[in-house]
């Protein structure tokens, strides 16, 4: 039981660290701009 809790907590902490690093490095801007272009291409505008 303790092993499962340790794995869950470790995974959540690792995810938070990676999200914070991505936001800090500006990676979300690239992902957002690509997602917008894909959506515009699907609609036929871009």
Secondary structure, DSSP 4 states (H G I P E B T S, - for coil): -HHHHHHHHHHHHHHHHHHHHHHHHTHHHHHHHHHHHHHHHHHT--
